[in-house]
Amino acid sequence: MKALVTGATGFIGSHLTEALIKENFDVYCIVRNPLKLRFLQGLNVRLIQGDCSQKETIEKIDWNFDYVFNLSGITKASHPEEFFQSNYIGTKNLVELVAERNPSIKRFVHVISLAAVGPCKDGFSVTENTEPSPVSDYGKSKLLGERAVIFFKDKIPITIIRPPAVYGPRDIDFLTFFKMIKSGIVFYFVNGVYSMIYVDDLINGIITASKSEKAVGETFFIADSQPYNTHQIVEAISEALGKRPIKIKIPQRIGKFLIGVFQKFDKKSIINSDKLKELAQPCWACNTQKAEQLLGFKTKINLKEGMEWTAKWYRMNQWL
């Protein structure tokens, strides 16, 4: 089986690429920058240089793939237009070419984010039937990308995966919080509730959905069945690091000012004004019953184990 992976040089994409190779797929990867291949080094993959947001760079690809896994896009940007160019236009270009050149494809799997739906309200976890209401530019761009894929659901078999916060080895975003806790002080805006998933569990969910006929034309939240609050997450990381940090809650207006100052030095940090729109929300929980019932999917790694393994990888690779 031939599989194409976009976003393969990133955190989740590199883990998916490894897993597909173990499943005996012949894996091809579209890469924007051939110099950023550290997570693909030594893997038996075929590289295709191109940028999905620039359609002319991918038009000449031989689209004879059995599966396409779309994980391309960006999570940080210095301007909203960058989100829409990468997460919407890039997705639109890709799915249009697949539908035109390879209508007999077995599956087009589009992996986005809970941010495309937005936070839960009144304490109730969002479901696949919840009307999307993203609060960030990132989430809005991801929702547009999802809709671009759904437009072709009657022409090619699609499956959409919406993971919540993903953590694990190679993740740069959670590294920020690991470093904060290691320093002895952790800042937060609200004691929120969050769905989470360890990267290996997410990869298992993606592959399971791609092989299931029940997943054709469907959207799934893939996450731990039980959400966690801020203090549980901080506690899990603290235990993994052997630290007992001081917890400081920051009022949003002060946090907005501090982030504005911080962004002057690092315009594409995970700590930014767009991310603050998400961090200020008290509930980011999703309901996983559909994936459990339709796919028989359940996660295997709990928060404590996942954070311990993540911390161990960070130390081994001298990220901490």
Secondary structure, DSSP 4 states (H G I P E B T S, - for coil): -EEEEESTTSHHHHHHHHHHHHTT-EEEEEES-TT--TTTTT--EEEEE--TTSGGGTTTS----SEEEE----S--SSHHHHIIIIIIHHHHHHHHHHHH-TT-SEEEEE--GGGT---BTTBPB-TTSPP---SHHHHHHHHHHHHHHTTTTTS-EEEEE--EEESTT-SHHHHHHHHHHHTEEEES---EE-EEEHHHHHHHHHHHHH-GGGTTEEEE-S-SS-EEHHHHHHHHHHHHT--PEEEE--HHHHHHHHHHHHHH-TT-SSSHHHHHHHT-SEE-B--HHHHHHH-------HHHHHHHHHHHHHHTT--
